[in-house]
Amino acid sequence: MANEKQKYIFRGDRSGVFYGELLERNGQEVTIGNCRRLWYWDGANSLSDVATIGTMRPENCKFTIAVESLTILDCIEVIPCTEKAIAVINGVEAWTRS
């Protein structure tokens, strides 16, 4: 991961859970780059698990396609991801319309 930016899990108070790169932060306002919404995950007990080990059941997860950037106004938690978790999360097929 030498040339890649650090990835994080961001939890909003009401906006949901997101995965991506921290581009900018001003209090609870956070702009996330290469951002995916983590709508549903299976095979992890908590967001700490997702950020540390990923998910044990990636085929059951609902992670959206990535958008270039997204700003949330209610960030209450930022968790750095390990290389292991990044590999697992990046490997989850995008959840889109069929």
N, C-alpha and C positions, 0 to 999 in steps of 0.2 A: 504494500500500500504506500510505497515511498512517494510516488508522484500524485497520489490522490488526496483530496481534501478529506478531513475527518468527517465521519457520518455520525448523526445523532438521531435519537427518538425524541420528538417534541410532543408534549401532552398539553392540549388546550383545555381550559376550564369548561368550555362549552363547544368549541369548534371540532374537537376530536383529537386523533393521534396521527402524527406525521413522521416521515423518515426522510432525511436528506442532509444537506450541508448548511451550516449556519452562515448566512451571508451578512446579516445585520441584526443587532438587538438594541432595543431602546425600552427598558423596563419590560413589560409583558408583550410588547410588540416585537415580533420576530419574523424576519424574512428568511425563507428557506429555499435553497437552490436544489435543483434536480429532485424535486419533492414528490413523494408518493404518500397518499393517504392510506393508513392501515385501518381499514374498515372492520375487519374481523381477523382474529388469529386463533389458531388451534395448536396445541402441543407446547404451550408455554403458560406458566402460572401467572406471570405478571409482565409488565413492560420492562422491568429489570432483567427478567429472563430473556425477553426478545432482544434487548440490547447487548446481552452478554453471550448467549448461546444461539440466538435465533429461535426457530420453531422446530419442533420434532415432526410436525405434520404440514409441511409447506403446501401440499396438494389441497388442503382444506382451507387455506387462508384466502382472504379477500383483500388484496393490496392493489390499489389502482395503478394506472399508467403514470409515468412521471411527467410532471410539468416543469418548465424551465425555472419558474420561481413562484412562490406563494407567500403571502403575508398573513399571519394570524395576529389577533389583537389581545389574546387571552392566554398566553403561554404561562403555565404554572410549573412545568418540569422539563428539563433538558438532560438527557442521559446519553453519554458518549457510547458508541457502539464498538465492540471488539472486531477484529478482522474476521473471526469465525462467524459472528452474527451478520456482518456485512455480506459475506459470501452467501449465507443462507437467505437473507432478505432479498438480495439481488437475484437470487435464483428462483424466487417465487414468481410464477407466471402472472402477468397482469390480469386483473379482474376487470373485464369489459363486457359490453353487450355481446350477446351471441348472434 
